[in-house]
Amino acid sequence: MIPRRTTAGLVLAITSGVAAGIVLAAAPDAPDAPEMPRALAAARPDLAPLQSGLDYHSFANIDQFRVTHVDLDLRVDFHNKVLFGEAALQVKRLDPNATELVLDTQGLDIREVSERPSSVIGALSKTETTWVSRPFHLDKANPILGSSLVIELPPHKRSTQTIKIEYVTSPEATSLHWIDDAHTAGKHHPLMYTLSAPIGARAWIPLQDSALVRITYTAIIHTDDDLLAVMSARNDPEVKRNGNYAFVDRDAIPPSRIALAVGDLRFKATGPRTGVYAEKPLVDSAAKEFADTENLLKTAETLFGPYRFERCDLVVLPPPFPLAEIGNPRAPFISSTVVTGDRSEESVVARAVAQAWAGTLVSGATPRDAWIDAGLAVYMQNRLVRDVYGETRATADRVLEEHTVRGDLAQMDRPDQALAVDQRDRDPAVLRSAADEKGGLLFTFLDGKFGRERLDAFLQGYFDHFAFKSITTEEFLGYLKENLLDRFPGIVNASEVDAWVKEPGLPQQAPLLAVHLYESVDAARSTWLAGKTPAKKLDTRAWVTPQWTYFLDGMPGPLRRDQMNELDQTFGFTRGANAEIASSWFVLVIKSAYQPSYARVEEFLKTNGRLTLLVPLYTELMKTPGGEAMAKRVFALARPVYQARTAAALDAIVNSGSDRADDE
C-alpha cells in the first residue's frame, strides 16, 4: 500500500482559511468591506442557482462594455515596490445607452481617468491627443474581489472608445512579488514578477479581470538601465538593455496570462524557438537543465496541434517563487528550485508547455470552469513525459499522485470534491491540486476507453474549434458528447462523465496505475530497516524523484541517529539539489530530531518559497516545543522573503490565537 503525502489537502485547508485575510492585508487603507457581492455568498441556500457563464469573481459589466485591447506604459519602481503609469483600454460599447464602465481593481491608487474624444483608435502616440477627463469612483473593497472602478461615460452610438487610466499599484499587492538583491542568484540586483492568475491582474492593471474577456495588449516597461524586462508577449532575445522595453501581444488571451518579470536576466537559447531567461549565475545551468524544451514543444504539436505563440522561453525565477511553474504564453515562469543538475524535474516544464494549449489557447470561462484547463494540463503533461522520456519515467512521475488523490480528496468538503465547483463564496486562488489530479484522471479514463488515437484527434479538434476562446463546463461537455461520446457510441455515456465532473470523490471506474515501480522501493526500504542491507548496497541507480520521495515518506516514524547518518552519508540528502527530495528528507530530519541537518533545514526554510514544500516542514516543527520555537524564529526571519500568499498560509500554521493576533 502506497503511503500518501497529505500536502495537497493540508495546503487547501490552510489557504482556504486565510484567503480573505491575505487580500485584506494587500490593501490596509481600504474601507470596511461591504456586504458580499453576488459572488461570495453562494453557499447560502436563499440565493438563486448558479448561472453558467456568469463570472461571479468580476465586477465588470461585460454585457454593456467589453475591453478588447490594453496599451500599458509602466515604470518599475523597486525602491517603493510599485508600478506606476497608465493603461489605455480600447473598449467595445455593447449598449449605446450605458453610462457606467465598471472595471476590476485591487489596491490601486487611481490618479486620473480620461477618454480620447477622437474616433481614431490604436494610435501609437498619445501626446498629440487631447484627453477628456471623466468622473470616476472606487466602490468599497471586498476582501477577495478588490474594488470596482466605476467610470462615468455619456451615452454614445460610437462602437469603440478609448479610456486612459493613470494609477499606482500598492506596495502590498499580492500579485507583485519584489525580491531584494540578497535573495536573488546574482546578489547585486533586485527582481520582481507578477502573479496574475486567477484574478490577480486587477492588482496591477485596471481592467475586466475575467477569462470571459480575452484581450490583446502592448506594453512599454521602464526599468533601471541594467535590468531586463520580459513579458508574456513577443520578446526579442537579442534586445539591448537600455531601461525601456516594448512588447506586443496580438493574440487574445485571458487577463490571468498577462505576465511581467524584471531583473538582471540573461538569455540563452535551447532550440530554434526555445530558450531560458535567468540571472547570470543560473543561466548556463538552467539552459542545460531545460535543453529538452524544444523537443517537448515539438511533441506537443504532434499530439495536440500547432503551437500558436511563436516562442517558448522559460523565465527562471529565484527560490522564493511560490510555485513550480506558471504556464504563461511565450514566457512560462519556472522556479529555480527545479534546476537540479540532473534533469529530474523536466515534468515541470512539460506541465508549463501543456498550459499553452490548456489554459491559454482555450481556457475555462470562470473559476468554476478552471478544472478543464487544470485537468487537461495534468493529462497532457503525462503524455509529453511519456513520449519524450519513456513509459517508465511517466509512470514514476504519475503513480504517487494518482494513488494519493483519493486520500487528498477525502480531506476536502464533499461539494469541493467535484470538478465543477461553485466557488462563489471563496477565493479562486486557493490551491485545488487534488481536484487537478482528478481532472487528469478523467482524461486518462477517456484515453483508456477510446484509445489515444481517437482522444488525440478529439483534443486537436477541440483546440482548433475553441482557439482563443473561453468556454464553460456545459460547452465543454456538449462538445465532448457530440465529438467523442456520440461519435463512438456504447463506450462511455454522458452520465458517466457527469459523475466525474459534478459528483464528489472518484468514480469506481477511475484508472489507477499499477504500483510495480514502487515494489522495489518498498523492498529496499524494508531490507535496510531490518539491517539486512546497508544503504550503500541498495540498488537505487534508476530511481527518479517520486521514488526517492516515496522511499523517505514511507519511513515508519523517527529513525535512530545512526540510521539517519548512514542515509545522509550514502545519498547526500542534506545537501542535495532536488527540492522535492529535500523536503521529504527534512520532514524525516525533524521527526527524528537529527540535529546535524537542522542548519540546512533552517536554510531551506529561509530561501525556498514553494508552499507545497514548506507546509510539511512547518507542520512537523510545530508538533514539539523545541520545533515550535524554531518554526516561529525562522518564520519571523523568512517572512519578508516569502510571497504574500505563502507568508499568510504559513502564518496560519506557525501563529495561532493570540500569537497570530500579536504578530499582525
N, C-alpha and C positions, 0 to 999 in steps of 0.2 A: 504493500500500500504506500503510495507516494505521500509523504508529509507535505502539507501545504503551507505556504507563506501567506500570512493574512494581511500583508501590507496594503493591498488594494482596498479591502473593506475598511481597514483602520483609517487609511487616508480619507476615504469617503466620509466616514463618521466625523472625523476631526474637521475637515474642510467644510462640511455641511454646518457644523455647529458654530463656526466662526465667520462664515461668509459675509453676513451682514455687517459685522464689526469691522472687517477688513476694509470694506468700501467706505464706511463712515470715517475711518482713520485717514482715508485718502483726501477727505475734504473737511478738515476740522472746523473751518469757519462757516460751513453750510448751515442754513437754518434748520430747525427741527423738521424731521421728515413728516410729510403729510400722510393722510390715510393711504393705505396700499392702493396702487392703481389696479386696473383690471388684471394685470399680470399676476400679482403676488398674493392674492387671497384665494387662489383657485381651489385650495384644499377645502374651503368652506362649502358645505352642501347646498347652501342657498344660492350659489352663483349659477349662471347659465352654463350649459355644457360647453366644453372646449370647442372652438371653431377651427377646423383645419385651415392652414394657410394664413392665419392671423398671427402676427408676431407680437406676443404679449410682453416681450422684453424691449420694445422700442416705443417711444412716444410719437414717432414720426407719423404725419398724416399722409401716407403714401397714396391714398386714394384720391387726394387733391393735388399733390405735387410729387414729382419723382426726380431726385437728383441723378443725373446721368454721367457727370464728369466733375472732377475736382482738380484745380490748379493750386498747388501748395508752394509757398515761399516762406521757409522757416530758418531761423537761426538756432543753432545748438549751443546753449549756454551751460557749460559744465560747472562753472563757478556757482551759479544759482540753481542748478539742476532743473532747468526749464527749457522748453521750446517756445519761441515767440515769433510771430509773423502773421501771415494771413492765409486764408483758404478762400478761393473764389469758386463757388459752386454753380455749375450750369444746371438749371432746374427746368424740367418739363412741367408746364402747368396743365393739369388734367381737368380742373374745374375753373372756368373763367370767372366765376363769382366768388371763389375762395379769397379770404382776406388775411389769412394767417398761414405762414410756413412754419412748421414745427420740426425742430431738429433735436437730435440726442447730444447731450454733453455730459461730462462728469468732471467736476472740479475746475473747469475752465474759467479764466477771467476774461470775459468778453469786453473788449475795449470799444469797438465800433462795428456797426453793420451798415452796409450801403448797397445800392443797386446800380448797375450800369444801365443808363437810360437808352443807350444806343441799341439797335437791333442787330449789331454786328457781334456775333458770338465766337469766342475762341481766339481772339486776337492775342498775340504773344505779349505785346506791350500794353501795360495798364496805365502808364504815365501820361498817355495822350488822351485818356478818357476822364471825363468829369463824372464822379460818382455822386449819387444822390443818397443822403443819409436816410435810413429807415428806422422807425421806432422798434424797440425790442425789449424783452424782459426774460429773465430766467425764473421758472417756477421753483417752488421749494424742492429740495433734493430728496430723492428716495435713496435709501441706503444701498440698494443693488443697482438701480437703473440710472442713477445720477439725476440730472435736471433737464427738463425740456427747455430749449431755447425757442421762444415764440417771436417771430419776426412779422411785423405788420406790413402787408402789401396791399395796394389798392386793387380792386377787380380789374382784370385786363384780358383782352382777347388774344394777346400775343402768346404763342405756344411755348416759347422758351425765354427764360430770364436768367441773368447772372447776378448772384448775390455774393458780395465780398464780406468776410468776417475777419476782423483783426482781434487777436487773442493771445493769451499767455497760458501755458499749462501750469498745473500745480506741482510744486516740488515733491509732494507726497503721492503723485499719481501712481497707482498700482500698475499701470500699463507701461510705465517708463522705468527702466532699471539703470541706475547710474553706478558704475563701478570705479572706485578710485584707483590711482596708479598702483598702490601696494598690492592690490588683488588681481591685477592683470598679469599676463605672462611676461610682458616686457618690463614691468615695474616703473616705467618712465612716463606713460601717458594713460589718461583715463579712457573709459569705454562706456558706451550706452547702447541700449537696444530697446525695441518696443515689443509689447505683448498684446496684440490686438484681438486675439481670439479669446472667447467667442463674442464678447460685447465690450471689448476694451478699446476699440478705435476711437470711441467718443471721448476718451480721456486725453487724446492729443489731436483730434480733428473734429470739429463740429460738423456732423453730417447725419444722414439717416442710417443709423448703425444697425442694419438688418440684412441678412443674407438675401432677403427678398429684393433688395435694391443693389443690383450689381452696377459697378461704376468703372470707368477708366480714369486715369489720373496722370498728371505731370507733377514734377516737384523740382524746386531749386532749393538745395540744402547748403547753408553756410556754416562752416566749421572753422576751427583753427587750421592754419595752413599746413601743419604737419600731420593732420589726421585725414582719414578717408571715409567717405560715406558710401554705404551700399544699401540698395532698396530692392523690394520685390517687383522691380521694373527692369527695363533694359539697362544693364551695367556694362560699361566698357572696361575690360580687364587692363587695358593699356592707358587708362586715363591718367593725366598728370595731376599731382597733388598741388592744389592752389587754394583750397578752402572753399571753393564754390563748385557744386556738382549738380548736374542737370539729369533728370530721369524722365522717361516716357513709358507709360503702360497703356497700350491701345486695346488690351483685352479686358472685357468687363468681368471684374472679379468681386467677390463679397468684400465688404469693408474689413472683415476679420483677417483677410490676406494681405492687407497693406502693411508693410514692414520696413523698418529702418534700423540700421546699425552703424555706429560711428566709432572709430578708434584708430589706433596705429596698425591698420590692417594691410597685409601684403597679399599678393595673388600668385598662385602657381597653378598652371594647367595640369589636368589629369587626363584630358582627352580633347577631341575636336570641339565638343560642346560643354565640357565639364571642367571644373577646377575647384580650388579652395581659396577662400579668403580667411586669413588667420594672422595673428600677431607674429612678428618676425621669429621669435624663438620656437614657434609652433608650426610655421607654415610648411617646412620640409617634411616633418614627421606626419603632419595631417595629410599632405598630398600622397605620401606613401601609404598611409593607413586607408585612404579612400580612393586608391588607384582604380578600383573596380566600378566607380560610379558610372562611367560611360557604358560599361557592359550592362550594368543594371538598367540603365536608361534604354538601351537597345532591346534588351529582353522584354522590358515593359511594353515597348512599342509593338513587339511581335505578339504579345499576349493580349494587349488591351487597346491597341490603336495608336495613332500618331501622337507624339509629344508636341504640344501646341505653344511652348513658351521659349523657343529659341535656344536658351542655355539653361544649365542646372549647375550653379556654382555654390558650393556649400560654404556657409559662413560659420566658422568655428569660434564659439564664444567661451569665455573663461568658466572655470568650475562653478561659480555662483549661479550660473544659468539654471533655472529650476526644473527643466525637463531634459529628456534625452534628445528630443528633436521637435521642431515645428516645421511642417511642410509648406513653407511659403513658396509661391511660384518664383522660379528663376533663382531664388536665393534662400534655400532652406537653412534654418538655424540648427546647428548641431552643438551639443555640449562637448567641450574639450575632454571631459572625463571618458568619452567614448574612444579617445585616441590611446590605445593600449600598447601599440607596438607590434601586435601580432594579428591584426585584422579580425579579432574575435568578435567585434561588435558591429560588423557590417550590416547586420539585420536592421540596425537603427537607420542606416542610410536607405535601405530598401523601403522602410516604412515612410521616410520622407519623400522618396521618389513616388511611391504609390499615391501620396496625397496630392500630387499634381493632377491626377485624374479624379480621385475620390476626395472631394472637399474643395477643389479649386475649379477644375473644368466643369464638374457638376457638383452641386452642394445641396444639403438639406436646407429647406426654406426657413425653418425656425429651429430653436433649440430642441423641440420635440422631435424633429426630423434628423437631428445630427447623427443618430445611430446609423443611418445609411452610409454616411461618409466613413465613420469610425469602423464599422463592421467590414466594409469593403477594403479599407486600408489594411486591416489585420489580415484578411484573406489574401489580398494581393501581395503583401509583404512576404507571406509564407510561400506563395507561388514563385516570387522572384528569388528568394533564398534557395528554394529547391532547384530552380533551373540554372542558377549561376554557381551554387556551391554544392549541390547534390542532395539526394534524399536524406542521407544520414544527418547532415547538418540541419536541414529544415526540420526534421523530426525532433532533434535535440532542442532546437530553439522553441518549438511549439508545445511539446508534450507536457511540460510542467504547468504552463499557463492553462492548458485545456483541462488538466486534471485537478486544478485548484479552483476553477471557475465556479463549480457547484458550491464549495465552501464559502467563497467570497460573495456569491450571490445571496447565500443564506444569512450573511451579516447585514444585508440591506433590508429595508422595509419591503414587504411583498409588492406593493404597487411599483416600487422603484426597480424591481427585477425585470420588468418588461423592457423592451427595446424602445418603443414609442411612449415616452413617459410625459405626463402632464407636469411641466416644470414651472407653472405659473407662480408658485409660491416659493421659488428658490433661485439661487444664483447659478446660472448655467455653466459658470467656470469651475464648479466643483467637479473633481475627477470622478469618472464613472468607468474605470478601466475594466471592471468585471463585466459590465454591460457591453463594452467594446469587444471583449473576448467572446461573449455570447453572440454578438453580431457576426463576428468572424466565423463562428461555428455554424451559423445559419448558412453562410455561403459555402462552407466546407460540406455541409449536408447536401446542398443543391449540387455541388460538384460530384459528390459520390452517387447521387441519384441519377443525374442526367449525363454525367461524363464531362470531362474537361473540354472536349472539342465543342460540345453544344453550349456549355456555360461561357467559354471564351467568346464564341460568336455572339451570344446574348450580351455580354458585357461590352464588346466592341460596338454593337448596335446601340446599346444604352448610352454610352459616352458620346457617340455621334448624334443621336437623336436629341439629347438634352444638353449638348455642348454649350457652355457659358450660360446655363440656366440654373435656377434653384427650384427644387421640387419638394412637394410634401410627401409624407408617408403614403397617403392614399394614391397619389400619382405614381409613385414607385411601384406599389403593389398592383395597380392597374396595368402598368407596363409589363411587370413580371408575369402576370396572369396571361396577358394577350400574347406575349412574345416568347414565353418559355413553357409555362404550365399548360396552356391550351394548345400550344403548337405540338407538344409531345404528351398527349393525354394519357391518363392512367398511371402516371409515375408519382407525382406529388399534386395534391389539390390545394386550393386556396385556403381552406380552413386549417390545413397543416401549417402553412406559412403564417397565417394569422395567429396561431398559437405561439409561434416563436416571437412574433412582434408585439403582441398585446397581452400575453399571459405571463405570470411570474415563473421563475425557475427555468429549468431546461426541459424540453420535451423528452420523452423516453427514447426517441429515435435519434437523439443528438449523437453525432460521431465523436468518439474519444479514441485517441491514438493508443496503440499498444505500447507498453512500457518496457519492452525488452532492452532498450538502450540504457535503462537505469538498473537493470538487474545486476549488471557487473559492478555498478557503483555501490549498490546495496551489499554485494558480496565483499567488495574491497573494504567498505566501512566495517562490516561485521568481523572480518578476519583481523583487521587492525585493532579494533576494540578488544577482541579476545586475546590479543597478544600473540597471535599465530604468525602474523606477517608484519615486519617493520614497515614504516611509511616509505622508506626509500626503495622497498621491493614491490610496492603496489604498481600495477600497470596502468598508468594514467596518461600515457603518451598521446592518446587520441581524444582525450576529454576536451570538451568545449565548455564555455561559460555556464550554461544551465546545469551541466553535470557536476561542475565544481560547486556551484551554489547548493545543489541537491545534496551533495556529499556533506557539506558543512551544516546545512539546515537540518539534516536528519540525525545529527549527533544527539544522543539521549541525555540532555541536561548538562550540568557542568562537567568539565574534564579536569583531570589532575594536572598539576603544573608540568610534570614531566611529559605528559601526553601532548599538552599544548606546545611545549618546547620542541618536541620531536616533529610535530606537524609544521611548525614555523621554520625550523631549520631545514627541513626537507623541501618544502614548497615555497618558502619565502612569502607567506601570506601578508605579513605585516607591512612589508614594503612593496607589495605588488601594485602594478599599474592599473589593473582592472577594477573599476569602482564597484561593479556588481558583486564580484567575489569578495572584495574588501569589506563591503557592508555585511555580508553573511559571516565573514571571519570575525569582524569586530563585535557582532552580536554574541558570538561564542566567547570572545575575549571577555566581554562584560559578564556574561553568565558565569564564567569560570574564574573571574577575578584575576585574570592573567596580567599582572602589573607590568611586565616588560613591554607590552604593547599599548599601554594606556596613553603614552605621549603621542603615539601615532593616531590613536582614536581621537584624541583632542585635536590634532592637526587636521584630520579628516573632517571633523565636525565644523571646524572653523573655515575651511576652504571649499567644501562641497556644498552645492545648493540644490541638488536634486532631491525633492521632497520624499519620493518613494524610497530613497536610500537612507535618509536621515531619520524618518519616523521610527523604524525598528530600533535604532540605536538610542534615541532619547527615551523611547518607551521602556527599553530594557534598563537603562540607567535609573529611571525613576522608581524601580522596584526595590531598591535598597537605600538606606540612609546615606551611605557613602556615595553611591551612584547619583542620588538626587542632588547632593551638594555639588558634585562635578557637573551634572547637567545644567544646573542653574548658573554656575560660574561660567561655563563655556558658552552657554546660550547668550548670556549678557554680553560677552565679548564678540560673539559671531553675529548677533542680530543685525548690526548695521550693514553687514555684508550680504545677508540674505535678501532675496526679492521679497516684496511686501507680503504677498500671499503666503509664501513659505514661512516667513517670520511669524505671521499670525497663526498659522496652523500649528507650528511648533510651540508657540506660546501657550496654546490650549493644552499641551502635554506637560510642559515644564512648570507653568504657573497656573494655579487654580485658586478659586476662592479669594481670600483677602490678599494672598500673594500676588495674584494676577491684577487685582484692582490697584494694589500699591504700585505695581510695575507700570500700569497705564497712567 
